[in-house]
Amino acid sequence: MDFQYSDEQEMLRDTTATLLSRAYDAEKRNQVIDTELGWSREVWGQLAEVGLLGLTFSEEDGGMDAGPVEVHAVLTEVGRRLAPEPIIDCVLTPGGLIAELGSVEQRKVLADVAEGSVLLAFAHQEPGVRWPSTELSTVATHDGGVWTISGRKNPVPHGDCADRIVVSAALPDGGVGLFVVDAAAVARRGYKTFDGQRAAQLDFDGVVAEPLGDGGDATAAIAASDVRTQAALCAEAVGAMEEALRLTTEYLKTRKQFGVTLSKFQALTFRAADMYVSLELARSMAAYATMAVADGTVDPVIASRAKLQIGRSGRHIGQEAIQLHGGIGMTAEYPVGHYTGRLAAIDRLLGSSDDHLRALAANVGSYDLAEL
């Protein structure tokens, strides 16, 4: 597979890298994630100014009409800088659903999202329900021409700061519908996640809701959205792994023990080499997932293969990065632990490695036989 960026894609990647490198170093990021919001509205505005928040929206909806490869280029740099801004949670996933299913009137909000003035969220996961979330306890009721939603969603990534929420709910006649809800009408309890991000518990008690688009069963659209989001998470994870490995190799080259640098000890360099192998496996699978989506193949099997390898590589690289740094790797001031935390969180989002391994194993009989 040829996965070379075009000149335009390289320019987009470099623009993202420059913006985020100016905005964040380890100390600045620690200060930002300790604020109540957990990310910077100033940086959010800068992302909007260069068009990154409207990256995947059509030009008619105020975006750049870019594709999955451009998303991959941007999110790899987001992962590399460990930027806390909720591009996936507040733009790509909920915005993608509105762009795909929303009416002309509903899609008007996408221009405001691209400008950075409106934040979206996707409320789908429910307490005690593992991925994939197909059986929902949140229900939608239709009475007198008005739809209302009742139930609880948790965790909702960055649901604490959203202005509008795309919510999934069980329909009266079966299936899962998608609805748009004003966040001000929802009871929200925000909290900090272990990787420094934010999430919320949302409680719906007869909240008035507007069906997304023509309404009806949106199970297939949600599954397709999961695949696209999983590919985006894989790209972010690769950026985080690349930086974790870079920090580790630089540390081995400079930290001295018994009068020589740690890079002189073969056992440690072998472990660093194994980290590089894991990174290459992750990089190739993330590219595979992205290119499949770019070719119009929204395949949950491909997404599960990629997510499984990303989870395994992320755990290996994160653990080894901390071990090879020794005591400093455990400190909150040093970035390696934060990269490991984010990689662990990505592994749990939209299915852990174990979840995807089970999904792949359950369908092993349907795979084509590879013959030499």
N, C-alpha and C positions, 0 to 999 in steps of 0.2 A: 504494500500500500504506500503510495506516495503522499506524504503528509507535509508538504512544504508550504509555508505561508506565502501569499502573494505580497507584492510591495505594499499594497493598501493595508493588508492584514498586519504586516510587520509594523507599519506606521501606527496602527491602532494599538498594537501591543506596546510599542515604545511610548506612546502618549500616556497610556495607563500606568506604565512603570514609572515614568517621570513624575506624574501627578502624585501617585501614592508614596513614592520615595521621598518627595518633598514634604508630604503631610505627616509621615510616620517614621519614627525610629522606635526602638524597644521602649524607651522611657516615655515618649509621647503616647504610644499606644496604651501603655499601662494606665496613664492618666485618663485617657479618653474612656476606656472600658470601665473605669471606676466611677464614672459619672452616672447620674440617674438614667439618662437615655442610653448610654452604652456605645454610642457612636457619634460622629461629628456631623452636624448639619452644615457646617462650612464646607467640609469635604464633599458632602452630598451635593451641595450646590455646584461645586467645581466639576463633579462627575456629570451633572446635568448640563453644564455649560459646554462641555466637549462632546455631548451627545450620547454618552454611555448609558444613560438611563432609558433612552428610547431606542436602544440598539436594535432590538428585534421587532419593534412595531413598524407597520407600514408607513410610508411617507404621508399617506392620507390621514393616518392617525397621529401624526406628529413625530414619527420616528425616523430611523435610518434604513429600515428594511434590510438589515444584515441577517446573516444566517448563523448556524451552529458553530462554524469554524471561527467566526469573529467572536462569538461568546466564549469559545474555548481560549482564544488568545487573551481576552480581557480577564477571565476568571483565573487563569494561571498566574497572572500578575497579582490579582487580589490575594490568592493563596500565598504567593511568595512574600508579600508585604504583611500578610495576616491582617488585612484591613477589615475592621468590624462593620463596615457599612452594609446594610441588608439588601444587596443587589438581587440575589436570588429570591429571598423571602418576600420582599416588598415590591418587586418589579417583574422579574422573569416568570415566576410560577403563576401568581394571580393575574398578572398582566397578560400572559400568554393565553390563559383561559378566556379572559374577556375579549382579547383580539380574535380568538378562534370562534367563540360561540355568541358573543354579545351582539345586541342590536346596534344599529347605527347610533342611536341615542346613548346607549351604554358605553360604546367605544369612545365617545367624546372625552371621557375621563382620562384616556391614555395620553392625550396631549399634556394634561396637567401632571401626570405621573412622569412623563419624559422631562418636563420642566423642573421636577423635584418638589412641586408644591403639594402633591397628594401622595400618600403612602397607602399601599394595598397590603392585604394579607390573605392567605389561604387557610381556612379552618377546616381541616378534614380529619386529622387524627383524634382518637378518643381514648380516654383512660382505660387501660387494661386491654386494649386491642392492638395486636401486633400487625406489622405490615404483611400483606396488603390489607388495608382497611376496607373490607367489602360489606360487612354487616354492621350497620350503624344504629345506635340507639337514639341519635338526634333525629327528630321527625319533623316533617313539613305538613301543615294542615291547610286545607283550602276551604274557606267559609265566606259566603257572601261576596265572592269575587276578590277576596284578600287572602294572600298567603302569609302564614305565620310559622315561625320555627321555635321549637323547644328542645333543649338538650344541653349537653356540655361537651366542649372541645378542649383537649389538652394533650400534648403541648401544641400551641400555635406559634411557630417561630415569628418573633417580632410582632405578635398580635397586640402587644402593649401600646405600640405607637401608631398603629394603622388608623387611617381615616375611613376607609371602606374595606369591607371584608367579603370575600367570596367564600360561601359556606356550603358544605355538602350536607344533605339530609335525606332520610328515607322518604320516598313518595308514598302516598296513600295506596296507589295501585301497584306498588312494587317498583324496584329500581332505585337509583340514587340520583337526585336532582341537585343542581347548583343554583344558588341564590346570591344576590347582592344585598348586603345589609349595611346600614349606617352604623359605624362603630360606636357612636355616642349612645345608641340604644341598647348596647350590650354591657353586661356586668363583666368587668375585666380585672384579673389579678395578675400583674406582671411579676416576673422573677428573673434572676440571673442564672444562666446555665453554667456548667462547670468549665466551659471553654471561653468564658467571658462574653458570650452573646446574650441575647434576651429572648424570652418566650413569655407566653401568658396562658392562663386558663380563662376561657370564655364561657359564660353561662347565658343561655338564651331562654327566656321565659315568655313565650308568646310574642316574640319580636317580629314586627312586620318586615317582610322580605319581598324582594322583587326577583322573579325567575330570571336566570341568565339566558338571554336570547329567547328562543321559542319554548324553553322549558323542556320537560320530558327527561327521560333517562340519560344521564351523562356519564355512565360507568366507563364507556370506552374512552371518552375524552379525558377523564381523570387518569385512567391507566396510561394513556399517551403522554399526559403531562408529567406523570411520574418518570417515564423513560427519559424525557427531555431534561427534567430536573436532575435525575441521576447522572446523566452525561455531564451536566454543568458542575455538579459536585465533584465528579471525578477530575475534571480539569482543575478546579480549585485545589484539590488534594495534591495533585502533581506539583503545583507551584510550591505548596507547603513542604512537600518532601524534598524538592530540589534545594530549598533554602536550608532545611534541617541538615541535609548532607553537606552542603557548603560550609555551614557553621562548624560542623563536626570535623571536617578535614582541615579547615583553617586552625582549629584548636589543636589538633594533633601535630600540626606543623610548628606551632609556637610554644605550647606548654612543655616544660622540661621536667624530667624525672631522672634522678641519678646522673645529672649533668648533661643529658641528651634529650632532644625533643621526642615526644611520644611516637612520632612517625617512624622512629628508628626501630620500634618494637614490631616484629613481624606479625605477632598475634593480633595486634590492634589494626594494622593495615589490612590484614585479611578480613577482619570484621567490617572495616570501612568498604572494602571491595564487595562484600556481600550486600551491604546497603545499596551500593550502586546497581547491583544486579536487580534488587527489588525495585529500585526506582525505574529502571528500564522496562521491567515487566509492567509496572503501573503506567508508565508513559505510553507504551504501545497499546494497552487496553483502553486507556482514556481516549487515545486517538481513534481507535476502532469504534468506540461508542459514538464519538462525535461525527465521524465520517458516515456511519450508518444513518444517523438522524439527518445529516446533510443530504444524503441520497434519497431521503424520503422513506427510509425503513425504520419505522418506530416499533422495534422488536424488544419485548421484555426479556427475552432470553439473552440477547446481546447485552442489554443493560445489566442483567444479573451477573453475567460473566465478568463484565468490567468492574462492577461494584464489589464482587467477591475478591478480585485481585487487588483492587485499590485498598480494601479493608486489610487484607493480609500484608501488603507492602507497607501501608501506613503504620500498622502496629509494629512491624519489624524495624522500620527506620526510626520511628519515634522512641522505642525502647532502647535501641542501640545508641541513638544520639545522646540520650540521658546517661546511659552507662559509660560511654566513652568520654563524656565530659566530667564524670565523677560528681563531686559534691555540688559544684556550681550549676550543674544541669538540673538540680532539684529546686533551685531558688526561683522565686517569683520575678525577680528583677532580670533574670537572664531569659532570652526568648525561646530557648530550646523546649522547655517544658510547655510553653504556650502553643508551640507548633504541634507537640505531641497531643495536647488536649484538643486542639481543633481537628486533628486527624482522627482521634477517637470519636469525636462528635459526628464527623462526616460518616464514619463507619456505621453509626447508629441511625442516621437519617435515611428515611425511606428504605428501611431494611438493613439489618446488620449482615456481616459476612455469613453467619450461620443461617439467617433467613434466606439469603440468596442461594446458599449451598443446598438447602432443602428444596427450594423452588426448582433448581436445576436438576436435582436428583429425582424429583417427582415426575419430570418429563423426559427422563433419559431414554425411555423406549421410543420416543418420537424423533430422536435425532438421527440424521443421516449417518450411515456407516462410512468411515474414512478408510479407503483401501489404498495400499501402496502398490 
